[in-house]
């Protein structure tokens, strides 16, 4: 995802080193790993200088890094409202400010998601015309990678918000994966037009009629995520979170069964020696670090949430995502598309579809 | 799950042979398989006698089967309302009538889910005090099996309906799995008390305060389903369907990767020979047929939906589930618990929590 034609001078990334569960070490190692794999960028790393200096001392990445000292930290248990009122000296706040002030073009943090979102909205503001933010997740599939959104910014979404999610997700996928016309689906409990809530059906009508440029495929179901039926799966933050965590849990369950089958007996262990390359590939595929990085869509800047427990490779994935999106800004495109679709949407939605719908039978 | 102390005379199951995707053959084979594994029951099999007779002619199960001829069928595309008006001569209708009339104690069908539910409600009615039905799904976990409900009867549920779902799911799990106090969790986007919709928080308050006999564990997340954190996972039909299908899709994805690792090279194929027993077990575990059978909770009778594409083993699982639940009726227990909890619930819910809640931030 890095672009060799860019030099370090073109791009600066703000890194919050204090957010993750294991402190600064995997963050610094992740930056070093990304640099060693060819990422050309400068880094402002926000955190405790006394901790960061020794971690960076021996690193080949040292010369690209500017350490910004702060020993204040946003705790995982801090409420977003508390951070907004009292978090001014924290590493997260300072990293976000670097983007707001134009010192950096993107921010990466493994910290408290709610606080990071609140600071992003406060300091960067929303893209014009977008009602609410959404968080993306990348998921490996039978044919590549699918982005699922929203996976946790808002537990509910009305029809307009689903439509905006679809527009943002499509632009995100194009920018990140270099696919000209990503396909988009709305998550539902069946592929037929009559399934699900009225608000999802209303969103489908708007996407079909009011956004002629989108490769909109209609409804998809939970199993379509791993199949890779579409590039972008759109849903509200509740269903997205449930889908993603249920899929992660199932992948881990099958992974544990596989491990048992491969190591359960002496014979099995011996047999496994013959399939070492295949098993290494399998392990890499199940490894979540290559898909680490939740993008905050809708805010006026590039904000990537790294998993709090990410290792160096995971942090490197999030850093590469931030670099890739910072170089291919799509906020103007999103603002323009949202504006034109929202102007045209009214004739495709009934008024009661805009608010969360009344109960509807799934049958 | 069969009870050797019962003789065939105790139990009669009504089987709709016309519903599945592959016609009567897997249904008849499934009944025969269940009988060969020790199930003691009689069977009324509803379908085309000209098709059923030759399938059963050579079967050891023949003597337990009474063929009830009908050549009318409910199509997968039939609307439930159409089936209710015009479906009187179909195999599904006739099978349900056998339960209503006391000829059989349970019905199994692989047909149109919506039509089956509509016929169940029409002919068997709801359990007193239960507002709406729910469909269960069994899911294998790290420590056994978890039941997830609702997985598709209703796309939305208010707080009272979630509470009723929990009461029904707990009774179902106890009856099927012989666990005295199954643990119950509400599916949410985080385990903390403040996460999710207000209606889920209201349901949690009611379960915690108004049903002292339940082993209620609070909120669980999508990944807890495969972990087996609780025995019963309760959610609305939209999220339940999304969770289950997302998990199925992920399990299938990892399964395809495993297959590739095991067969990708000559060496790998050779190595796989040494782990044959472990791989057979792995295959059995990934095989969905041992978990086939969705139970219709809330209706006043035992109705099991078999997967339309189930093979003989899958049909046998659904038939065994029907037999097991028919022998351990829990409808009176459900009615009594729902009544007592609903009487006590009012002080734990705010009026606005009973209807689907207004938007709430997930953060």
Interface residues (C-beta under 8 A of the other chain):
Chain A: X80 X113 X114 X117 X118 X140 X141 X142 X152 X153 X154 X155 X156 X158 X187 X189 X196 X197 X221 X222 X223 X224 X225 X226 X227 X235 X237 X238 X239 X241 X242 X243 X244 X245 X246 X247 X248 X249 X250 X251 X252 X253 X254 X255 X256 X257 X258 X260 X261 X262 X264 X265 X267 X268 X270 X271 X272 X273 X274 X275 X277 X278 X279 X281 X282 X285 X286 X356 X357 X358 X359 X360 X361 X362 X363
Chain B: X80 X113 X114 X117 X118 X140 X141 X142 X152 X153 X154 X155 X156 X158 X187 X189 X196 X197 X221 X222 X223 X224 X225 X226 X227 X235 X237 X238 X239 X241 X242 X243 X244 X245 X246 X247 X248 X249 X250 X251 X252 X253 X254 X255 X256 X257 X258 X260 X261 X262 X264 X265 X267 X268 X270 X271 X272 X273 X274 X275 X277 X278 X279 X281 X282 X285 X286 X356 X358 X359 X360 X361 X362 X363
